[in-house]
Amino acid sequence: MNDQQQPGAYSGDVSPGGTPDVRTVGCITITKVAVDPEMSNNCYLVHCGETDELVLVDAAAEAPRLLELVGDRSLTAVVTTHQHWDHHRALAEVVAATGAMVVAGEADADAITQQTGVEVTRRVGDGDRVAVGTCDLQVIHVAGHTPGSICLYWPEDGGHLFTGDSLFPGGVGNTFGDDDAFRRLVSDVETKLFDPLPDSTWFYPGHGGDSTLGAERPHLAEWRERGW
């Protein structure tokens, strides 16, 4: 029985320095941890129960804590959801310690390498997959917050989606006053996330608490009118 059948077992509410929150969905286990009291970034370890392999979504900060969570298991990849500095401050240290492959969206990869000194070993876009042991996360390119922002979708058990800073409870990510970027982001979020994915999809953002697409869907028109 997974935690979606046990109300209250997983909330997604974490804070820097606090206890990680953990849930099992199908063949994967998701560990959510918050790092850096100032930025309060979320990092996610996705674990395959069949092979004991791990993928880390955003090595945002506090490499020693992330490496402690990895332990003696095999970290096969670190996925950086987008190029902003607060999402990859621990990338170099984590990769040096584990030898993990570095995955990022095609249009953000060069910036990530320039900022971190770490070569992106796999550039991905729509339709690509990132293996977590015997399980695959589907890559969805959602531009606007940055040109190469990516989300990762696990379709089992109602659907689970890692959104980086592209989608939060209450709205899309910041586009810093760029109207064209905002329109692209809202459009991509609507057509690539809300349109094809079910309301049951639970999403995990780069900061703060989680939500579901069903809870946020009624507000899409409000977000578009509000702008950013």
KOLVEXNU-249108 format. One line per 10 residues: number of its first residue (from 1); their letters; for each residue x, y, z of N, C-alpha, C, CB. Coordinates in steps of 0.2 Angstrom, whole numbers. Glycine has a CB too. Example, Ala and Ser with C-alpha at 12.3 -4.5 7.8 and 13.67 -1.06 7.14 Angstrom:
1> AS> 66:-28:39:62:-22:39:66:-16:39:57:-22:45 ~ 64:-11:35:68:-5:36:64:0:39:70:-3:29
// end
This chain:
1> MNDQQQPGAY> 4:-6:0:0:0:0:4:6:0:-5:0:6 ~ 3:11:-5:7:17:-5:4:22:0:8:20:-12 ~ 8:28:1:6:33:5:0:37:3:12:38:7 ~ -2:37:-3:-8:40:-6:-14:37:-3:-8:40:-13 ~ -13:31:-1:-19:27:2:-19:28:10:-19:20:0 ~ -14:31:12:-13:32:20:-13:40:21:-7:29:22 ~ -19:43:22:-19:50:22:-15:53:28:-26:53:24 ~ -11:58:27:-6:61:32:1:58:32:-9:60:38 ~ 2:53:28:8:50:29:14:54:25:8:43:25 ~ 12:57:20:16:62:16:13:69:15:19:59:10
11> SGDVSPGGTP> 16:74:17:13:81:16:17:85:11:13:84:23 ~ 23:84:10:27:88:6:30:94:10:24:90:0 ~ 28:95:16:30:101:20:37:100:23:25:103:25 ~ 42:103:21:49:102:23:52:109:24:53:98:19 ~ 57:109:28:60:116:30:68:115:30:57:119:36 ~ 72:119:28:79:119:29:81:117:36:83:125:27 ~ 85:112:37:87:109:43:83:104:46:89:115:48 ~ 77:103:43:72:99:46:72:92:43:65:102:44 ~ 68:88:45:67:81:43:65:80:35:63:77:47 ~ 68:76:31:65:75:25:58:72:25:70:71:20
21> DVRTVGCITI> 54:72:20:48:69:19:49:64:14:42:74:17 ~ 46:58:15:47:52:11:41:49:9:52:47:14 ~ 40:47:2:34:43:0:36:38:-5:29:47:-3 ~ 33:32:-5:34:27:-10:28:27:-15:35:20:-7 ~ 29:27:-22:24:27:-27:26:22:-32:23:34:-30 ~ 23:17:-32:25:11:-37:32:9:-35:25:14:-44 ~ 36:8:-40:43:6:-39:48:11:-37:45:2:-45 ~ 46:17:-36:51:22:-34:49:25:-27:51:28:-39 ~ 54:27:-23:53:31:-17:56:38:-18:57:27:-11 ~ 52:43:-16:54:50:-17:55:53:-10:48:54:-20
31> TKVAVDPEMS> 61:56:-9:63:59:-3:64:66:-5:70:56:0 ~ 60:70:-1:60:78:-2:64:81:4:53:81:-3 ~ 69:85:2:73:89:8:73:96:6:79:85:9 ~ 73:100:10:74:107:9:81:109:12:69:112:13 ~ 84:114:8:91:116:9:92:124:9:96:113:5 ~ 96:126:13:98:133:13:92:138:16:99:136:6 ~ 93:140:22:88:144:25:86:150:21:90:146:32 ~ 90:153:17:89:159:14:84:158:8:95:163:12 ~ 86:153:4:82:151:-2:77:146:-2:87:150:-8 ~ 78:142:3:74:136:4:72:132:-2:67:138:8
41> NNCYLVHCGE> 77:130:-5:76:125:-11:74:118:-9:83:125:-15 ~ 70:115:-13:69:108:-13:73:104:-17:61:107:-14 ~ 76:99:-14:80:94:-18:76:87:-17:87:93:-15 ~ 76:83:-22:72:77:-22:77:71:-24:66:77:-27 ~ 77:66:-20:81:60:-22:75:55:-24:85:57:-16 ~ 76:52:-30:71:47:-32:75:40:-33:69:49:-40 ~ 72:35:-29:76:29:-28:72:23:-31:76:28:-20 ~ 75:19:-35:72:13:-38:73:7:-33:76:11:-44 ~ 67:5:-31:67:-1:-26:69:-7:-28:60:-2:-23 ~ 70:-8:-35:72:-14:-38:80:-15:-38:69:-15:-45
51> TDELVLVDAA> 83:-9:-40:90:-9:-41:94:-5:-36:92:-6:-48 ~ 91:-1:-31:94:3:-26:98:9:-29:99:-1:-22 ~ 96:10:-35:100:16:-38:95:22:-37:100:15:-46 ~ 99:28:-38:96:35:-36:97:40:-42:99:37:-29 ~ 92:44:-42:93:50:-46:92:56:-42:89:50:-53 ~ 96:62:-42:94:68:-38:92:73:-43:101:70:-34 ~ 86:76:-41:83:82:-44:85:88:-41:76:81:-45 ~ 90:92:-44:93:98:-41:97:97:-35:87:103:-39 ~ 104:98:-36:109:98:-31:109:105:-29:116:95:-33 ~ 104:108:-25:104:115:-25:109:118:-20:97:116:-22
61> AEAPRLLELV> 110:114:-14:115:117:-9:116:111:-4:112:123:-6 ~ 121:113:1:122:108:6:124:101:4:116:108:11 ~ 129:101:0:131:94:-3:132:89:3:138:95:-7 ~ 135:90:8:136:85:13:130:82:15:140:88:19 ~ 124:86:16:118:83:18:115:79:12:113:89:20 ~ 116:81:6:113:77:1:117:70:0:114:81:-6 ~ 124:71:1:128:65:1:126:60:6:135:66:1 ~ 125:63:12:123:58:18:116:55:16:122:63:24 ~ 112:58:13:105:55:11:107:49:6:100:60:8 ~ 111:50:1:113:45:-4:116:39:-1:118:48:-9
71> GDRSLTAVVT> 121:40:4:124:35:8:128:31:3:119:31:11 ~ 128:24:4:132:20:0:129:17:-6:135:14:4 ~ 123:20:-8:119:18:-14:122:22:-20:112:20:-13 ~ 120:19:-26:123:22:-32:119:28:-35:123:17:-38 ~ 122:34:-35:119:40:-38:121:40:-45:121:47:-34 ~ 116:38:-49:118:38:-56:117:44:-60:113:33:-60 ~ 113:49:-58:112:55:-62:110:61:-57:107:54:-67 ~ 112:67:-59:109:73:-56:106:77:-61:115:77:-52 ~ 100:78:-60:96:82:-65:95:89:-62:89:79:-67 ~ 97:94:-66:97:101:-65:91:104:-69:103:105:-66
81> THQHWDHHRA> 85:106:-65:79:108:-68:80:114:-73:74:108:-63 ~ 85:118:-71:86:124:-74:92:128:-72:79:129:-74 ~ 94:133:-76:101:136:-75:101:141:-69:102:140:-81 ~ 96:143:-65:97:148:-60:102:145:-55:90:149:-57 ~ 106:150:-52:111:148:-48:109:144:-41:115:154:-46 ~ 103:146:-39:101:143:-32:100:135:-33:96:146:-29 ~ 99:133:-39:97:126:-40:103:121:-42:92:125:-46 ~ 109:124:-42:115:119:-43:121:121:-39:117:120:-51 ~ 121:124:-34:127:126:-30:130:120:-27:125:130:-24 ~ 127:114:-26:131:108:-24:132:103:-29:126:105:-18
91> LAEVVAATGA> 131:105:-35:132:101:-41:139:98:-41:130:104:-47 ~ 144:103:-41:151:101:-42:153:96:-37:155:107:-42 ~ 151:97:-31:154:93:-25:150:86:-25:152:96:-19 ~ 144:86:-27:140:80:-27:143:75:-33:133:81:-28 ~ 144:78:-39:146:74:-44:153:72:-43:146:79:-51 ~ 157:76:-40:164:74:-39:164:68:-34:168:80:-36 ~ 160:68:-29:160:63:-24:156:56:-27:156:65:-18 ~ 152:57:-32:148:51:-34:150:49:-41:141:52:-33 ~ 152:53:-45:153:51:-52:147:51:-56:157:45:-53 ~ 141:54:-54:135:54:-57:135:58:-63:130:57:-52
101> MVVAGEADAD> 131:55:-68:130:59:-74:126:65:-73:126:54:-79 ~ 127:71:-77:124:77:-76:119:78:-82:129:83:-76 ~ 113:79:-80:108:80:-85:104:87:-84:102:74:-84 ~ 103:90:-90:100:96:-90:97:98:-97:105:102:-88 ~ 92:102:-97:89:104:-103:94:107:-108:83:109:-102 ~ 93:106:-114:97:108:-120:99:115:-120:94:106:-127 ~ 94:119:-119:95:127:-119:98:130:-113:88:130:-121 ~ 98:126:-108:101:128:-101:108:125:-100:97:127:-96 ~ 110:120:-104:116:116:-102:122:120:-102:117:111:-107 ~ 123:125:-107:129:129:-107:130:133:-101:130:133:-114
111> AITQQTGVEV> 124:137:-100:125:141:-94:126:137:-87:118:145:-93 ~ 123:131:-87:125:128:-81:132:126:-80:121:121:-80 ~ 135:124:-86:142:122:-86:146:129:-84:144:119:-92 ~ 145:134:-87:148:140:-86:148:142:-79:145:146:-90 ~ 142:141:-75:141:144:-68:144:139:-63:134:144:-67 ~ 145:132:-65:147:127:-60:154:124:-62:142:122:-60 ~ 156:125:-68:162:122:-70:161:114:-71:167:123:-65 ~ 155:112:-71:153:105:-72:150:104:-79:148:102:-67 ~ 153:99:-83:151:98:-89:144:94:-89:156:93:-93 ~ 139:96:-93:133:93:-93:134:87:-98:127:97:-96
121> TRRVGDGDRV> 133:81:-95:135:75:-99:129:72:-104:137:69:-95 ~ 123:75:-102:117:73:-106:112:79:-106:114:67:-103 ~ 111:81:-112:106:87:-114:100:83:-116:109:92:-119 ~ 94:86:-113:88:82:-114:83:87:-116:86:78:-108 ~ 77:85:-119:72:89:-121:65:84:-121:73:92:-128 ~ 60:87:-124:54:83:-124:55:76:-127:49:87:-129 ~ 52:72:-123:51:65:-126:57:61:-123:51:65:-133 ~ 62:64:-121:68:60:-118:66:57:-111:74:64:-117 ~ 70:52:-109:68:49:-103:75:48:-98:66:42:-104 ~ 74:49:-92:79:48:-87:78:42:-83:80:55:-83
131> AVGTCDLQVI> 83:37:-83:82:31:-80:83:32:-72:86:25:-83 ~ 79:29:-68:80:28:-61:80:20:-60:74:32:-57 ~ 85:17:-61:85:10:-61:81:7:-66:83:7:-54 ~ 76:3:-65:72:0:-70:66:5:-71:69:-6:-68 ~ 65:11:-68:60:15:-69:62:21:-74:57:18:-63 ~ 58:24:-77:59:30:-82:55:36:-80:58:28:-89 ~ 59:42:-79:56:48:-79:55:51:-85:59:53:-73 ~ 50:54:-87:49:57:-94:50:64:-93:41:56:-96 ~ 54:67:-98:57:74:-98:51:78:-102:63:75:-102 ~ 49:84:-99:45:88:-102:48:95:-102:38:89:-99
141> HVAGHTPGSI> 50:98:-108:53:105:-109:47:110:-108:57:105:-116 ~ 48:114:-103:44:120:-101:48:126:-101:40:118:-95 ~ 48:130:-107:51:136:-107:48:142:-104:53:137:-114 ~ 52:147:-102:49:153:-100:52:156:-94:41:152:-98 ~ 52:151:-88:56:153:-82:63:154:-84:55:148:-77 ~ 66:149:-88:72:149:-92:71:146:-98:78:146:-88 ~ 76:147:-103:74:144:-110:74:136:-110:80:146:-115 ~ 78:133:-105:79:126:-105:76:123:-99:86:124:-106 ~ 72:126:-96:69:122:-90:65:116:-92:64:127:-86 ~ 66:111:-87:63:104:-89:59:102:-82:68:99:-91
151> CLYWPEDGGH> 54:98:-84:50:95:-79:51:87:-80:43:97:-79 ~ 50:83:-75:51:76:-75:44:73:-72:57:74:-71 ~ 42:68:-76:35:65:-75:36:58:-74:30:67:-81 ~ 33:55:-69:32:48:-67:25:46:-68:35:46:-60 ~ 23:42:-72:16:42:-74:12:37:-69:15:40:-81 ~ 15:33:-65:12:28:-62:9:31:-55:17:23:-59 ~ 4:27:-53:1:29:-46:-2:36:-46:6:28:-41 ~ -6:37:-51:-9:44:-51:-5:49:-55:-11:46:-45 ~ 1:48:-56:6:53:-59:9:58:-54:1:58:-63 ~ 16:59:-55:20:63:-51:25:67:-55:24:58:-46
161> LFTGDSLFPG> 25:73:-54:29:78:-58:33:83:-54:23:82:-62 ~ 40:83:-56:44:87:-53:45:93:-58:52:84:-52 ~ 43:99:-55:42:105:-60:47:110:-59:35:108:-58 ~ 53:110:-55:57:115:-54:54:121:-52:61:116:-61 ~ 56:127:-56:53:133:-54:48:135:-60:58:139:-53 ~ 45:130:-63:40:132:-69:33:132:-66:41:127:-74 ~ 32:128:-61:25:128:-58:25:127:-51:21:122:-62 ~ 21:131:-47:20:131:-40:13:131:-38:24:137:-37 ~ 11:129:-32:5:130:-30:3:138:-30:4:127:-23 ~ -2:140:-34:-4:147:-34:-1:150:-41:-1:150:-29
171> GVGNTFGDDD> 3:147:-45:5:150:-51:11:148:-54:6:158:-49 ~ 13:150:-60:19:148:-63:25:152:-60:18:150:-71 ~ 31:150:-63:37:153:-60:38:161:-62:43:150:-62 ~ 42:164:-59:44:171:-61:47:172:-68:48:174:-56 ~ 45:177:-72:48:178:-78:51:185:-78:43:177:-84 ~ 51:188:-72:55:194:-71:53:200:-76:63:192:-72 ~ 47:201:-77:44:206:-81:45:205:-88:48:212:-79 ~ 47:199:-91:47:198:-98:40:195:-100:53:193:-99 ~ 36:199:-104:30:197:-106:30:191:-110:26:203:-109 ~ 35:191:-115:35:186:-120:37:179:-116:40:187:-125
181> AFRRLVSDVE> 41:180:-111:43:174:-107:37:171:-103:49:175:-103 ~ 33:176:-100:27:174:-97:22:170:-101:24:180:-93 ~ 21:173:-107:16:170:-111:18:163:-113:15:174:-117 ~ 25:162:-115:28:156:-116:27:151:-111:35:156:-119 ~ 28:153:-105:28:149:-99:21:147:-97:31:152:-93 ~ 16:151:-97:9:150:-96:7:145:-101:5:156:-96 ~ 9:146:-108:6:142:-113:9:135:-112:9:145:-120 ~ 16:134:-111:19:128:-110:16:124:-104:26:128:-109 ~ 15:127:-99:12:124:-93:5:121:-94:12:129:-87 ~ 1:125:-98:-6:123:-100:-6:117:-105:-10:129:-103
191> TKLFDPLPDS> -2:118:-110:-2:113:-116:2:107:-114:0:116:-122 ~ 7:108:-110:12:102:-109:11:98:-103:19:104:-110 ~ 8:102:-98:6:99:-91:-1:98:-90:9:103:-86 ~ -5:103:-90:-12:103:-88:-16:99:-93:-15:110:-87 ~ -15:100:-99:-19:97:-105:-18:90:-105:-17:100:-111 ~ -12:87:-105:-11:80:-106:-11:76:-99:-5:78:-109 ~ -10:79:-94:-9:75:-88:-15:75:-83:-3:78:-84 ~ -17:70:-79:-23:70:-76:-23:74:-69:-24:63:-73 ~ -29:76:-67:-29:80:-61:-26:77:-55:-37:81:-59 ~ -25:70:-55:-22:67:-49:-15:68:-49:-24:59:-50
201> TWFYPGHGGD> -12:71:-54:-5:72:-54:-2:76:-48:-2:75:-61 ~ 2:73:-44:5:77:-38:11:80:-41:6:72:-32 ~ 12:87:-40:18:90:-42:22:93:-36:17:95:-47 ~ 29:92:-38:34:94:-33:38:100:-36:39:88:-31 ~ 37:106:-33:41:112:-36:48:113:-32:37:118:-34 ~ 51:118:-35:58:119:-33:59:122:-26:62:123:-38 ~ 53:125:-24:53:129:-17:46:127:-15:55:136:-18 ~ 45:127:-8:39:127:-5:35:120:-5:35:132:-8 ~ 29:120:-4:25:115:-3:22:112:-10:19:116:1 ~ 20:106:-10:17:103:-16:10:104:-17:18:95:-15
211> STLGAERPHL> 7:102:-23:0:102:-24:-1:97:-30:-2:110:-27 ~ -8:97:-32:-10:93:-38:-12:97:-44:-15:88:-36 ~ -12:94:-50:-14:98:-55:-22:100:-55:-13:94:-62 ~ -25:95:-52:-32:96:-51:-34:102:-46:-36:90:-48 ~ -30:103:-41:-31:109:-37:-30:115:-40:-27:108:-30 ~ -25:115:-45:-23:122:-48:-26:123:-54:-15:121:-49 ~ -29:118:-58:-32:119:-64:-37:124:-65:-35:112:-66 ~ -42:125:-60:-47:130:-60:-44:138:-60:-51:130:-54 ~ -38:138:-59:-35:145:-58:-31:147:-64:-31:146:-52 ~ -30:143:-69:-26:145:-75:-28:151:-78:-26:139:-80
221> AEWRERGW> -34:153:-79:-36:159:-82:-34:165:-78:-44:159:-84 ~ -35:164:-71:-33:169:-67:-25:171:-67:-34:167:-59 ~ -21:166:-68:-14:167:-68:-12:170:-75:-10:160:-68 ~ -16:168:-80:-14:172:-87:-16:179:-86:-18:168:-92 ~ -22:181:-83:-24:188:-83:-20:192:-78:-31:188:-80 ~ -17:188:-73:-13:192:-68:-6:194:-70:-12:187:-62 ~ -4:189:-74:3:190:-77:8:190:-71:4:197:-80 ~ 15:191:-73:20:191:-68:25:197:-69:23:184:-68
// end
